[in-house]
Amino acid sequence: MFNEKINITKVFLVVICILQLLYLLNLRSGFQYETFKDPFTENSGLSYALSPEIIESKKILKNQKINHFNLSVNLRKKNYFFQRAIEFNYPIRMLDESKLLLFELKEELPTNCKLIESGQYLKLAKC
């Protein structure tokens, strides 16, 4: 009789621990099942790690088959964008001498620049 109560108590505690872990994983930690489900596919979990502007910068640069690029003054002032754009777009390099510049969509292009491609957040121009 006493052993049965101990066994029931152990099972009850194990169930509570499992439920607590599930609660922590799903509701409190921001855990995303999609990143765990497919970890070895290309760009898995990318939208959870980077902003859409950074992802779009790579898409534009790859579409145009560009080897190097530069950022507008406004984009250089945004520290997060500046760092992530350089890291995420590698091996496409950022060069200060490049005539291909990424601008925010709301920015006006200088008069000597020609628009090459425009996206939802960014546009690429040759200056």
N, C-alpha and C positions, 0 to 999 in steps of 0.2 A: 504494500500500500504506500509506504513512504517513498520507495524507489519510483513508483509511478508518478507521484507528485513532483519529484525532482526531474524526471524526464519531460513531463509536460511543461514545467517551468523552463527548462533548457530550450525546448522547441519554441516556446513563446518568446523567449529572449532573442533567439536567432531570427525569428520572423520580424520582430521589432527592429533589430539591427539592419536587416535587409531593407525594410521599408524606409528606415531613416537614410540609408545610403542612396536609395532611389530618389527620395525627396531632395537630398543635397545635390545629386547629379542633375536632376531635371529642373528644379525651380530656383535654386540658390546660386549655383556656380556659373550659369550661362553655358553649360555644356551643350554642344550641338551633336546630335546623333549622326548627322550626315558626314561630318568630318571623321568620325570613328568608323562609319560603315564602309567608306571607300578611301582609305588613306593613301593608296599608291597610284591613283589616277592623277593625270596632269591637272593642275589647278584645283585640286580638291580643297574645299574650305577657303578658297581665296576671298570670297565675298565677306567672310567673317573676319578676315585678318586685315584687309585693306579697304580704303575708301573707293567708291566707284570712279572718282576722278583719276586715281592712280591706275586702276585697271584699264580705263579708257585710254590713258596715255600710251600704254603698251600696245593696245589694239590699233591705234592710229599709226604708231611708228612701224609696227609689223606690216600693216596694210600697204604702206608706202615703201617698204623694204629699205629703210634708212639705217645708216651705220652710226650716225652721230646726230645730236640735236642740242638745242639750247633752250632755256626757259626765259619767259618774259620777266620784267622787273617785278611785277605783282606776284607771280608765282615763286620767284626767288625769295620774296619776303615771307612767304608761308613756310616756316621751318619744317613742318611735318611733310608737306608736299615735296619740298626740295629734296629732303633726305630720301624719302620713299621712292620718288621718281628715279633717282640715280640708282638706288639699290635694285628696284624691281625691274627696271628696263635693261639691266646688264645682260648681255654683252653690248647692247647699243649704248654708246658712251655719250655723256654730256660734255661738250666742248664749248668753251667761251667764244671760239672763232667760228662756230657753226652758223650758217646762214638760215638754217631751218629752226624756227622757234615755235614753241608751244605757248599759246595764249589761253586765258580763260575765255569762255564763250561771251561773257559780258564786256570784255575789253575791246576797245576799238583798235584796229590795226593801223600802224603807221602808214603814211602815204606811199612809202617805198616798198611795202610788203604786198605779196600776192598770196591769197588764200589757196591752200592746197586741199585740205580736208577739214571738215567740221564734224564734231560729234555732239553728244548731249551736254557735255561739260566743258570740253576743250576744243580748240581749233589749232591746226598746224598751218604755218605760213612760211614763205620763203622771202627773206629780207636781204 
